[in-house]
């Protein structure tokens, strides 16, 4: 007797061969010693990248470190992001046959593909655009579009992509802050001169 919990499905194998039979939530009979099952979570699953201190307080299902990349003008940045997805129940047998377990699916598809695009897409933007935050929405939309077809082809339903944080080096952040302080000083001097 095999019980499948709500929000899960199980692919049945017969002596290691995928049978095509998928068990929905509930109680099912399988042949002992001959048949076994591989379980997949069909609820929303979260893969999240963040620095180690923030990972401790995260409830994400899969945690990883930020992606390091460069802007189009050569500034190094770290991109932290979240991908929310689920396994397509209608493709579970194909997933097990071609990719493997849920952990393998996350490693081979979610992690690999999302990190590639989270590294490559920000390279199209200048540091100033990313620093002001105006490019974040565009970047997450581009990553979503880049991942959507690949996820679908591999038995996943992509629900959302979110840029959590784009971190710059301390030197760059300090230089921007100094530039902004100088701009305020110049404006103050102009106002005093006008008065």
Backbone bond lengths (Angstrom), bond angles and torsions (degrees), N, CA, C in turn:
res aa  C-N    CA-C-N  psi(-1)  N-CA   C-N-CA  omega(-1)  CA-C   N-CA-C  phi
1 X - - - 1.460 - - 1.522 108.13 -
2 X 1.305 116.80 126.67 1.473 122.54 -179.67 1.512 108.29 -120.34
3 X 1.338 116.82 122.56 1.455 121.94 179.26 1.519 109.40 -103.22
4 X 1.321 115.90 127.84 1.460 122.28 178.50 1.518 107.48 -107.82
5 X 1.329 116.06 126.75 1.468 120.99 -178.26 1.520 111.57 -77.86
6 X 1.319 115.57 161.76 1.461 121.37 176.23 1.522 109.00 -59.90
7 X 1.331 116.98 139.33 1.458 121.25 -178.87 1.505 113.89 81.73
8 X 1.342 116.47 13.43 1.459 120.86 177.81 1.522 109.70 -134.13
9 X 1.312 115.64 159.07 1.459 122.89 168.88 1.521 106.48 -137.01
10 X 1.317 116.45 162.23 1.460 120.05 179.31 1.522 109.55 -135.56
11 X 1.315 115.78 133.16 1.458 122.56 176.80 1.527 107.31 -92.04
12 X 1.324 116.02 129.90 1.470 121.38 -178.12 1.531 109.43 -92.05
13 X 1.340 114.64 132.40 1.458 120.07 173.71 1.525 108.56 -116.05
14 X 1.328 115.72 148.23 1.452 122.23 179.33 1.532 107.46 -119.46
15 X 1.322 116.77 105.88 1.464 123.02 -174.58 1.525 110.77 53.94
16 X 1.323 115.88 41.99 1.453 122.61 176.83 1.512 115.42 88.23
17 X 1.323 117.88 -10.32 1.462 121.65 -178.62 1.534 109.49 -94.77
18 X 1.345 116.23 133.56 1.466 120.65 178.45 1.519 108.37 -67.84
19 X 1.342 115.95 125.87 1.473 120.60 -175.95 1.527 112.85 -89.21
20 X 1.327 117.37 -20.55 1.463 120.48 -173.97 1.512 112.12 92.32
21 X 1.312 117.37 -8.68 1.466 122.10 177.62 1.525 108.57 -83.00
22 X 1.326 115.85 127.84 1.460 121.84 179.61 1.520 107.84 -120.20
23 X 1.319 116.35 128.63 1.461 121.56 -178.55 1.520 110.33 -93.61
24 X 1.331 115.65 124.65 1.464 122.08 175.88 1.527 108.82 -83.68
25 X 1.345 118.13 171.84 1.463 119.95 177.59 1.540 111.49 -55.20
26 X 1.318 114.05 137.07 1.464 120.49 -178.63 1.515 110.30 134.43
27 X 1.332 116.27 -169.00 1.461 122.26 -178.95 1.523 109.65 -100.65
28 X 1.340 115.99 137.63 1.465 121.81 -177.98 1.529 109.04 -141.60
29 X 1.322 114.93 152.83 1.458 120.26 175.08 1.526 109.36 -101.69
30 X 1.339 115.39 134.88 1.457 121.11 172.09 1.524 107.28 -130.29
31 X 1.315 117.32 158.90 1.465 122.15 -178.08 1.528 109.44 -77.72
32 X 1.342 117.77 121.32 1.460 120.20 -179.88 1.535 111.95 -63.00
33 X 1.318 116.18 146.59 1.464 125.66 177.79 1.535 113.45 68.78
34 X 1.306 118.32 -22.21 1.467 121.41 -177.37 1.531 109.75 -100.57
35 X 1.316 115.75 -44.14 1.459 120.27 -177.12 1.532 110.23 -108.02
36 X 1.315 114.53 147.21 1.471 120.75 173.37 1.525 107.52 -140.98
37 X 1.318 116.15 176.09 1.462 119.76 -177.28 1.523 111.17 -134.44
38 X 1.324 115.12 153.04 1.462 123.06 172.11 1.521 106.32 -119.96
39 X 1.329 116.47 122.83 1.465 121.57 -174.43 1.522 111.17 -95.80
40 X 1.340 115.27 140.27 1.464 123.19 175.21 1.518 109.38 -125.25
41 X 1.315 114.94 143.04 1.456 121.94 176.63 1.523 107.85 -85.93
42 X 1.335 118.17 122.23 1.469 120.82 178.97 1.527 111.95 -98.78
43 X 1.332 116.40 0.91 1.470 120.12 174.68 1.524 108.65 -77.82
44 X 1.324 116.03 170.88 1.461 120.45 177.79 1.523 108.84 -64.96
45 X 1.326 115.68 130.12 1.460 122.95 -179.49 1.532 107.24 -115.96
46 X 1.329 116.17 141.62 1.465 120.29 -178.17 1.524 110.67 -116.45
47 X 1.338 113.90 125.22 1.469 122.50 170.99 1.528 105.36 -107.99
48 X 1.329 116.54 125.78 1.463 120.02 -172.35 1.523 110.69 -135.48
49 X 1.327 115.85 138.23 1.455 120.24 173.44 1.524 108.45 -110.43
50 X 1.313 116.31 134.19 1.463 122.11 177.67 1.522 108.50 -165.00
51 X 1.337 115.64 166.04 1.456 119.33 179.24 1.529 109.00 -68.72
52 X 1.314 116.17 160.21 1.458 121.29 -171.89 1.530 113.10 -58.22
53 X 1.337 117.62 -37.98 1.461 119.74 -179.54 1.525 111.66 -62.54
54 X 1.340 117.02 -37.44 1.462 121.30 -179.47 1.527 112.39 -78.63
55 X 1.327 116.63 -22.38 1.461 119.72 179.14 1.522 111.50 -66.17
56 X 1.330 116.73 -29.62 1.463 120.64 -177.77 1.525 112.21 -62.40
57 X 1.335 116.63 -34.03 1.460 120.16 -177.89 1.529 112.67 -98.33
58 X 1.326 117.21 4.87 1.463 121.36 -177.70 1.526 111.37 -85.54
59 X 1.330 115.88 143.72 1.464 121.45 175.36 1.529 111.77 -101.44
60 X 1.336 117.35 13.85 1.460 121.23 -178.87 1.530 110.23 -61.79
61 X 1.326 115.83 148.52 1.465 120.97 179.31 1.529 111.76 -72.81
62 X 1.337 116.07 -35.54 1.460 121.84 179.26 1.520 107.98 -131.67
63 X 1.329 116.48 125.87 1.470 121.68 -176.67 1.519 110.15 -115.22
64 X 1.339 114.89 144.64 1.450 120.62 -179.16 1.525 108.33 -149.28
65 X 1.315 116.60 173.61 1.458 121.59 -179.25 1.524 110.78 -90.68
66 X 1.339 118.49 157.12 1.470 121.45 -179.68 1.523 112.30 -60.06
67 X 1.320 114.53 159.34 1.465 121.75 178.07 1.522 108.05 -91.61
68 X 1.331 116.72 130.81 1.465 120.18 176.28 1.527 108.97 -96.57
69 X 1.319 115.93 136.21 1.460 121.71 -179.42 1.519 109.02 -153.73
70 X 1.332 116.91 -173.34 1.461 121.94 177.22 1.524 109.18 -127.56
71 X 1.328 115.88 153.24 1.457 120.72 174.50 1.526 108.99 -80.77
72 X 1.335 117.08 174.53 1.463 120.14 -179.25 1.527 112.10 -64.51
73 X 1.348 116.36 -23.48 1.463 119.32 177.77 1.529 112.96 -102.03
74 X 1.337 116.66 19.44 1.457 121.30 168.83 1.514 117.92 88.10
75 X 1.320 119.06 8.71 1.468 120.12 179.08 1.536 109.98 -83.38
76 X 1.344 117.82 129.98 1.466 119.34 177.09 1.537 110.47 -73.58
77 X 1.332 116.10 136.53 1.464 121.70 177.61 1.524 109.52 -137.89
78 X 1.320 115.59 155.98 1.461 122.69 171.68 1.520 107.35 -113.59
79 X 1.333 116.32 129.46 1.460 121.62 -177.61 1.529 109.00 -109.47
80 X 1.336 115.44 120.77 1.465 121.33 174.09 1.519 107.63 -104.92
81 X 1.316 117.02 133.72 1.460 120.53 -175.51 1.526 110.97 -148.94
82 X 1.334 115.08 168.76 1.455 122.59 178.48 1.521 108.92 -129.26
83 X 1.326 116.39 138.87 1.462 122.51 173.09 1.530 107.26 -121.84
84 X 1.350 116.02 125.76 1.469 120.97 177.98 1.531 107.45 -111.69
85 X 1.326 116.69 128.47 1.463 121.75 -174.09 1.517 110.44 -152.15
86 X 1.324 115.93 171.87 1.461 120.90 173.07 1.527 108.62 -147.21
87 X 1.328 116.02 161.10 1.460 121.33 177.13 1.525 108.00 -81.36
88 X 1.333 116.59 133.66 1.462 121.45 177.15 1.528 107.84 -75.84
89 X 1.351 118.16 113.96 1.471 120.38 -176.79 1.528 113.50 -58.78
90 X 1.329 117.22 -29.13 1.468 120.13 -178.30 1.526 112.04 -74.40
91 X 1.336 117.72 -13.69 1.464 120.93 -178.19 1.533 112.62 -114.44
92 X 1.318 117.11 12.64 1.467 121.09 -174.15 1.531 112.95 -59.88
93 X 1.326 117.30 -42.21 1.471 119.66 179.50 1.521 110.71 -62.65
94 X 1.337 116.55 -43.28 1.463 121.08 178.74 1.531 110.16 -61.79
95 X 1.348 116.10 -42.55 1.466 121.10 -179.54 1.522 110.33 -59.48
96 X 1.334 116.77 -47.70 1.456 119.53 -178.15 1.531 110.93 -65.31
97 X 1.317 116.59 -40.33 1.463 121.66 -179.55 1.528 111.99 -65.92
98 X 1.330 117.47 -39.45 1.467 121.31 -170.70 1.520 115.71 -104.92
99 X 1.325 117.78 -23.31 1.470 120.14 -177.50 1.514 111.51 -118.81
100 X 1.329 117.34 -46.47 1.462 120.65 179.77 1.514 112.41 121.93
101 X 1.313 115.70 -150.67 1.464 122.26 -176.83 1.530 111.01 -69.06
102 X 1.331 115.87 174.55 1.464 119.74 178.91 1.533 110.53 -63.23
103 X 1.318 118.30 -38.24 1.462 121.31 177.74 1.528 110.67 -62.75
104 X 1.334 116.54 -41.01 1.469 120.49 177.32 1.519 110.50 -65.56
105 X 1.312 117.37 -37.90 1.461 122.58 178.44 1.527 110.97 -61.94
106 X 1.321 115.75 -43.36 1.468 119.99 178.45 1.527 109.97 -66.43
107 X 1.310 116.95 -44.61 1.469 120.97 -178.01 1.527 112.29 -67.15
108 X 1.326 116.62 -47.52 1.462 120.86 -173.28 1.532 114.23 -80.56
109 X 1.318 117.59 -30.29 1.466 119.98 -175.73 1.528 111.04 -110.98
110 X 1.326 117.65 -62.63 1.460 121.06 -172.90 1.526 111.30 -62.08
111 X 1.314 116.58 -55.14 1.468 120.55 -177.83 1.528 111.36 -64.56
112 X 1.316 116.69 -51.82 1.464 120.55 -175.49 1.522 111.91 -60.62
113 X 1.315 117.28 -52.67 1.466 120.93 -176.06 1.528 112.02 -67.21
114 X 1.328 117.02 -44.69 1.473 118.88 -176.95 1.522 111.32 -66.11
115 X 1.326 117.96 -38.19 1.463 120.17 179.87 1.530 111.65 -68.59
116 X 1.326 117.14 -35.10 1.468 120.15 176.51 1.521 109.98 -60.86
117 X 1.330 116.70 -50.32 1.466 120.51 -176.37 1.520 112.12 -72.64
118 X 1.339 117.60 -34.12 1.473 120.13 177.86 1.531 110.62 -69.14
119 X 1.308 117.37 -20.47 1.469 121.37 175.90 1.529 110.71 -87.05
120 X 1.322 118.60 -40.38 1.459 121.66 -172.99 1.529 114.63 -83.02
121 X 1.302 118.31 -39.87 1.475 120.34 -175.19 1.530 112.90 -66.32
122 X 1.337 120.69 -43.93 1.475 118.57 178.12 1.530 114.04 -61.70
123 X 1.322 118.08 -19.23 1.462 121.35 178.37 1.527 112.61 -65.64
124 X 1.313 116.79 -14.45 1.469 121.24 178.91 1.531 112.25 -84.79
125 X 1.318 117.33 -7.28 1.460 122.07 -173.85 1.525 111.08 -112.95
126 X 1.325 115.89 150.58 1.462 120.08 176.58 1.519 109.54 -78.54
127 X 1.325 115.37 161.01 1.463 120.74 178.81 1.521 110.73 -62.11
128 X 1.335 117.19 -39.54 1.455 121.04 -179.39 1.527 111.08 -61.23
129 X 1.328 117.12 -41.89 1.469 121.39 179.47 1.525 110.70 -63.20
130 X 1.318 116.69 -41.72 1.465 120.16 -179.84 1.522 111.45 -73.94
131 X 1.319 117.28 -36.49 1.467 120.91 -177.43 1.526 110.99 -65.41
132 X 1.332 116.59 -39.52 1.465 120.03 -179.51 1.519 111.87 -77.47
133 X 1.333 117.13 -11.87 1.458 120.69 177.93 1.517 113.96 87.31
134 X 1.323 117.69 -3.52 1.461 119.80 -177.00 1.528 112.93 -69.65
135 X 1.325 117.75 -21.00 1.459 120.26 -179.40 1.521 114.51 -93.15
136 X 1.340 117.98 -9.14 1.465 120.94 -174.58 1.525 113.03 -60.93
137 X 1.325 116.87 -44.65 1.462 120.29 -179.27 1.523 110.82 -64.74
138 X 1.321 116.39 -41.81 1.461 120.24 178.42 1.527 110.77 -63.27
139 X 1.325 116.30 -42.43 1.468 120.34 -179.56 1.528 110.88 -62.62
140 X 1.342 117.19 -46.54 1.467 118.34 -178.50 1.530 111.25 -66.59
141 X 1.345 118.25 -34.07 1.461 120.63 175.96 1.531 111.02 -65.93
142 X 1.325 116.91 -40.57 1.467 120.95 178.66 1.526 111.07 -66.21
143 X 1.334 117.07 -40.99 1.464 120.48 178.30 1.528 109.68 -63.92
144 X 1.338 116.78 -42.44 1.467 120.93 178.79 1.527 109.93 -58.28
145 X 1.328 116.82 -49.27 1.468 120.77 -179.26 1.524 111.48 -62.31
146 X 1.332 116.82 -38.68 1.465 120.62 -179.85 1.523 111.78 -67.57
147 X 1.339 117.52 -34.43 1.458 121.65 -177.02 1.519 114.01 -85.61
148 X 1.316 117.47 -29.12 1.467 121.61 -169.03 1.528 113.09 -54.58
149 X 1.322 118.55 -49.91 1.464 120.77 -177.69 1.519 111.81 -68.71
150 X 1.339 116.62 -40.88 1.467 119.94 178.92 1.519 110.83 -62.33
151 X 1.335 116.45 -43.00 1.461 119.93 178.16 1.520 110.02 -61.71
152 X 1.332 116.87 -46.87 1.461 121.16 -179.31 1.528 110.80 -59.93
153 X 1.324 116.88 -42.10 1.469 121.05 179.85 1.527 112.33 -64.89
154 X 1.332 117.13 -21.25 1.466 121.14 -176.94 1.523 113.33 -111.77
155 X 1.326 117.18 21.84 1.460 121.08 172.61 1.510 115.59 80.78
156 X 1.327 117.21 22.16 1.462 120.94 178.98 1.525 110.49 -117.69
157 X 1.304 115.17 149.33 1.460 121.51 173.94 1.525 106.44 -108.78
158 X 1.321 116.88 114.61 1.462 121.80 179.82 1.516 108.57 -82.74
159 X 1.326 115.96 122.43 1.456 121.29 -177.40 1.525 112.11 -98.96
160 X 1.326 117.47 -35.49 1.453 119.36 -179.41 1.516 113.06 -174.57
161 X 1.335 114.25 155.82 1.460 122.74 174.37 1.514 106.89 -131.18
162 X 1.305 117.42 132.35 1.462 121.19 179.02 1.517 111.63 -133.60
163 X 1.330 115.62 132.04 1.468 119.89 173.33 1.522 106.82 -82.31
164 X 1.314 116.92 118.22 1.462 121.56 -177.86 1.528 111.17 -84.40
165 X 1.334 115.24 -41.91 1.467 118.85 -176.09 1.528 109.39 -164.84
166 X 1.329 115.61 142.31 1.456 121.84 170.65 1.525 106.07 -118.00
167 X 1.327 116.10 113.95 1.463 121.40 -174.93 1.521 110.42 -103.20
168 X 1.329 115.40 136.15 1.458 121.97 178.26 1.523 109.00 -106.46
169 X 1.332 115.71 164.80 1.456 119.92 176.54 1.527 108.79 -65.25
170 X 1.326 116.69 155.21 1.472 121.47 179.49 1.522 110.89 -60.12
171 X 1.333 116.87 -36.97 1.474 120.68 179.66 1.526 111.21 -62.20
172 X 1.339 116.30 -44.50 1.463 119.65 -178.34 1.528 110.55 -67.66
173 X 1.318 116.84 -44.91 1.467 120.43 179.53 1.529 110.29 -61.20
174 X 1.338 116.99 -40.08 1.465 120.92 177.69 1.518 112.05 -64.90
175 X 1.336 116.56 -39.80 1.467 120.42 179.10 1.523 111.00 -66.01
176 X 1.327 117.85 -39.93 1.472 121.53 177.90 1.522 110.34 -64.83
177 X 1.322 116.19 -43.33 1.466 120.24 179.44 1.529 110.56 -62.42
178 X 1.337 117.17 -43.85 1.462 121.46 178.87 1.527 110.55 -62.47
179 X 1.333 116.46 -39.72 1.466 121.33 178.44 1.531 110.62 -63.07
180 X 1.320 116.47 -42.21 1.464 120.55 -179.99 1.532 111.04 -67.32
181 X 1.330 116.94 -38.04 1.467 120.56 177.94 1.517 110.35 -64.09
182 X 1.340 116.09 -42.65 1.470 120.14 178.14 1.529 111.23 -63.90
183 X 1.329 117.39 -38.80 1.464 120.92 178.78 1.526 110.68 -63.66
184 X 1.325 117.06 -38.50 1.470 120.79 177.84 1.526 110.05 -67.45
185 X 1.327 117.03 -40.54 1.462 120.62 178.05 1.527 111.20 -61.40
186 X 1.340 116.77 -44.26 1.460 121.34 179.21 1.526 110.09 -60.98
187 X 1.330 116.82 -44.33 1.462 120.52 179.60 1.527 110.72 -64.49
188 X 1.318 116.73 -38.83 1.469 120.63 178.42 1.525 110.06 -63.80
189 X 1.339 116.58 -43.83 1.463 120.14 178.63 1.529 111.30 -62.22
190 X 1.310 117.67 -39.43 1.457 121.61 177.42 1.531 110.98 -63.00
191 X 1.326 115.33 -42.69 1.480 119.38 179.18 1.526 111.09 -64.03
192 X 1.340 116.53 -40.20 1.473 120.19 178.84 1.512 109.97 -65.70
193 X 1.350 116.73 -41.66 1.462 120.74 179.87 1.536 111.43 -63.23
194 X 1.318 116.98 -39.44 1.460 121.64 178.51 1.522 111.37 -65.99
195 X 1.328 116.48 -37.19 1.473 120.18 179.80 1.507 109.75 -67.74
